[in-house]
Amino acid sequence: MSISHTRLSNADRWSELCDKQIAVLDRLSASFPERSEQIAALSHTWEVMQQQVNEGKSMHSLAL
């Protein structure tokens, strides 16, 4: 099996990290409404990464 098809051994930790980053960004958006569009884009990137990690994709195959 190639590296690009190997599931992350620490996928649960990556998913937790994504949750934390999304929560931080949500708080930032509330504190800095003038930056909400940019913060939403960053948050979306973390959401996509979390979804891909939860689907069992490796870091090499993540499409951000």
Sequence and secondary structure as in RCSB ss.txt:
>XXXX:A:sequence
MSISHTRLSNADRWSELCDKQIAVLDRLSASFPERSEQIAALSHTWEVMQQQVNEGKSMHSLAL
>XXXX:A:secstr
  GGGS  TTHHHHHHHHHHHHHHHHHHHHH GGGHHHHHHHHHHHHHHHHHHHTT  GGG   
